[in-house]
Amino acid sequence: MRGPEEVAGSLATNLRRLRALRGWSLEAVAERAGVSKNTVIQVEQGRANPSISTLCRLADALGVGVASLIEAPAGPRVTVRRAADTPALWTSDAGSRALFCLGTDPPDVVELWDWNLAVGDGFDGEAHPPGTVELLLVLEGQLALRVGDVEHHLDVGDSVLFEAEVPHRYANHGEDPCRFTLSVLQPTASAGQASSPSHETEALNQDPDLS
């Protein structure tokens, strides 16, 4: 049986991780959960064992089950998506397709794509939110990349990084199919910045939400 100290340590680690993934401040978590900021601070520091009702409120606020808050961290997160399970989120009558390989959750969104463009085919991409960047590497054939009003011609092994805040187009003007990998990096504004550790380690009074 796991002891109270071990459970408190797992809870502290999981709460910090889930809050960071959502880009929420201590105040934001407290407000959503209906508990005090001191409660959130003490739980994140592993200094308290919250009541069952407080655990449920924290879990509901974060959109997870209680088990996700108290389970022991299993080590670095590893997500494997097999080729057969990779969805094609865009296809064309010419046989082109865009496979969505993997992506992260906010606050900072990163996407990995595998694109195949048939000869003479193309795709028009809309302008992304400010700050979005795309990185592209040509694996097969030739690619014509238009960013705004400027077109760039890329061969096998060529790579490019561009700010995707304007309309852009991927096109295959060559004589062979084109394949390229594409990464999209889209930073999302945080709901609030977390207080620095030095601000969180101030002396706290016992909180009624803590047992």
C-alpha positions as CSV (number, residue, x, y, z in Angstrom):
1,M,0.0,0.0,0.0
2,R,1.3,3.5,-0.9
3,G,1.7,5.7,2.1
4,P,0.4,9.3,2.5
5,E,3.8,10.8,1.7
6,E,4.1,8.8,-1.6
7,V,0.6,9.8,-2.6
8,A,1.3,13.5,-1.8
9,G,4.4,13.4,-3.9
10,S,2.6,11.9,-6.9
11,L,-0.2,14.4,-6.5
12,A,2.3,17.3,-6.4
13,T,4.1,16.1,-9.6
14,N,0.8,15.5,-11.5
15,L,-0.8,18.8,-10.5
16,R,2.3,20.8,-11.6
17,R,2.5,18.9,-14.9
18,L,-1.2,19.2,-15.7
19,R,-1.2,22.9,-14.8
20,A,1.8,23.6,-17.0
21,L,0.3,21.7,-19.9
22,R,-2.7,24.0,-19.8
23,G,-0.7,27.2,-19.2
24,W,-2.7,28.0,-16.1
25,S,-1.6,30.1,-13.2
26,L,-2.1,29.0,-9.6
27,E,-4.9,31.5,-9.4
28,A,-6.6,30.0,-12.5
29,V,-6.6,26.5,-11.0
30,A,-7.8,27.7,-7.7
31,E,-10.7,29.7,-9.3
32,R,-11.8,26.8,-11.5
33,A,-11.6,24.3,-8.6
34,G,-13.3,26.6,-6.1
35,V,-10.5,26.3,-3.6
36,S,-8.0,28.8,-2.3
37,K,-4.6,29.6,-3.9
38,N,-2.9,28.4,-0.7
39,T,-4.5,25.0,-1.2
40,V,-3.0,24.7,-4.7
41,I,0.4,25.9,-3.6
42,Q,0.6,23.4,-0.7
43,V,-0.6,20.5,-2.8
44,E,2.0,21.3,-5.5
45,Q,4.7,21.4,-2.9
46,G,3.7,18.0,-1.5
47,R,3.1,19.6,1.9
48,A,-0.5,18.5,2.4
49,N,-3.0,15.7,1.8
50,P,-6.2,17.3,0.5
51,S,-9.6,16.0,1.4
52,I,-11.5,13.8,-1.1
53,S,-13.8,16.7,-2.0
54,T,-10.8,18.9,-2.7
55,L,-9.2,16.2,-4.9
56,C,-12.5,15.8,-6.8
57,R,-12.7,19.6,-7.4
58,L,-9.1,19.8,-8.6
59,A,-9.6,16.8,-10.9
60,D,-12.8,18.4,-12.4
61,A,-11.1,21.7,-12.9
62,L,-8.3,20.0,-14.8
63,G,-10.6,17.8,-16.8
64,V,-9.1,14.5,-15.6
65,G,-10.1,11.7,-13.2
66,V,-8.9,11.5,-9.6
67,A,-6.7,8.5,-10.6
68,S,-4.7,10.8,-13.0
69,L,-3.9,13.1,-10.1
70,I,-2.7,10.5,-7.6
71,E,-1.2,7.8,-9.8
72,A,2.6,7.4,-9.6
73,P,4.4,9.0,-12.6
74,A,5.4,6.2,-14.9
75,G,8.4,8.0,-16.4
76,P,8.8,10.1,-19.5
77,R,5.7,10.2,-21.7
78,V,6.2,8.2,-25.0
79,T,3.5,8.1,-27.7
80,V,3.9,5.8,-30.6
81,R,1.5,5.9,-33.6
82,R,1.8,3.1,-36.0
83,A,1.7,3.8,-39.7
84,A,-1.5,1.9,-40.1
85,D,-3.1,4.1,-37.5
86,T,-2.0,7.4,-38.9
87,P,-5.0,9.4,-40.3
88,A,-5.2,11.1,-43.6
89,L,-6.7,14.5,-42.8
90,W,-6.7,15.7,-46.5
91,T,-6.8,13.8,-49.8
92,S,-7.4,14.9,-53.4
93,D,-8.9,13.3,-56.5
94,A,-5.4,13.2,-57.9
95,G,-4.2,10.9,-55.2
96,S,-2.5,13.4,-52.9
97,R,-2.8,13.1,-49.1
98,A,-1.7,14.7,-45.9
99,L,-1.1,12.4,-43.0
100,F,-1.3,13.8,-39.4
101,C,1.4,11.9,-37.6
102,L,1.5,13.4,-34.1
103,G,0.8,16.6,-32.2
104,T,1.0,18.1,-28.8
105,D,-1.6,19.7,-26.6
106,P,-1.7,23.4,-25.7
107,P,-0.3,25.7,-24.6
108,D,2.5,25.2,-27.2
109,V,1.1,23.2,-30.1
110,V,3.5,21.2,-32.3
111,E,2.3,19.1,-35.2
112,L,4.1,16.6,-37.4
113,W,2.8,15.9,-40.9
114,D,3.7,13.6,-43.8
115,W,2.6,15.0,-47.2
116,N,2.4,13.4,-50.6
117,L,1.6,15.6,-53.6
118,A,0.7,14.0,-57.0
119,V,2.1,15.6,-60.2
120,G,0.3,18.8,-61.0
121,D,-1.5,18.9,-57.6
122,G,-1.4,21.4,-54.8
123,F,-2.8,22.6,-51.6
124,D,-3.7,26.1,-50.4
125,G,-3.0,26.7,-46.7
126,E,-4.8,29.5,-44.8
127,A,-3.0,32.1,-42.7
128,H,-2.2,30.7,-39.2
129,P,-2.4,32.7,-36.0
130,P,0.5,35.2,-35.4
131,G,3.7,33.5,-34.2
132,T,3.0,30.2,-36.1
133,V,6.1,28.8,-37.8
134,E,6.3,25.9,-40.3
135,L,9.4,23.7,-41.0
136,L,9.5,21.6,-44.1
137,L,11.9,19.0,-45.5
138,V,11.6,17.6,-49.1
139,L,12.1,13.8,-49.2
140,E,11.1,13.0,-52.8
141,G,10.5,15.0,-56.0
142,Q,10.3,18.8,-56.2
143,L,8.1,21.2,-54.3
144,A,7.0,24.7,-55.1
145,L,6.2,26.6,-51.9
146,R,4.5,29.9,-52.1
147,V,4.5,32.1,-49.0
148,G,2.5,35.2,-49.6
149,D,3.4,36.4,-53.1
150,V,6.8,34.7,-53.3
151,E,7.4,31.2,-54.6
152,H,10.3,29.0,-53.6
153,H,11.4,25.9,-55.5
154,L,12.8,23.1,-53.3
155,D,14.5,19.8,-54.3
156,V,15.2,16.6,-52.4
157,G,17.1,17.4,-49.2
158,D,16.1,21.1,-49.2
159,S,14.5,22.4,-46.1
160,V,12.8,25.7,-45.2
161,L,11.4,27.5,-42.2
162,F,8.8,30.2,-42.7
163,E,6.4,32.3,-40.8
164,A,2.9,31.0,-41.6
165,E,0.9,34.1,-40.7
166,V,0.0,34.6,-44.4
167,P,-1.7,32.3,-47.0
168,H,0.7,29.7,-48.4
169,R,0.6,27.0,-51.0
170,Y,2.3,23.7,-51.5
171,A,2.4,22.6,-55.2
172,N,4.1,19.9,-57.3
173,H,5.1,21.3,-60.7
174,G,7.6,18.5,-61.3
175,E,7.4,15.2,-63.3
176,D,7.4,12.9,-60.2
177,P,5.4,12.7,-57.0
178,C,6.5,14.9,-54.2
179,R,6.8,13.9,-50.6
180,F,7.8,16.1,-47.7
181,T,7.5,16.2,-43.9
182,L,6.0,19.3,-42.3
183,S,6.2,20.5,-38.7
184,V,3.9,23.3,-37.4
185,L,4.8,25.2,-34.3
186,Q,2.0,27.3,-32.9
187,P,2.6,29.0,-29.5
188,T,-0.6,29.7,-27.7
189,A,-1.0,32.6,-25.3
190,S,-1.1,31.3,-21.7
191,A,-4.1,31.9,-19.5
192,G,-1.7,33.3,-17.0
193,Q,1.9,32.9,-15.9
194,A,2.7,30.8,-12.8
195,S,4.3,32.5,-9.9
196,S,8.0,31.9,-9.4
197,P,9.0,29.3,-6.8
198,S,10.4,32.0,-4.6
199,H,6.9,33.5,-4.4
200,E,5.3,30.2,-3.7
201,T,7.6,29.3,-0.7
202,E,6.3,32.0,1.6
203,A,4.9,31.0,5.0
204,L,1.3,29.8,4.7
205,N,-1.5,29.5,7.2
206,Q,-3.3,26.1,7.5
207,D,-6.0,26.0,4.8
208,P,-9.5,24.7,5.6
209,D,-9.5,22.7,2.3
210,L,-6.6,20.6,3.6
211,S,-6.9,17.7,6.0
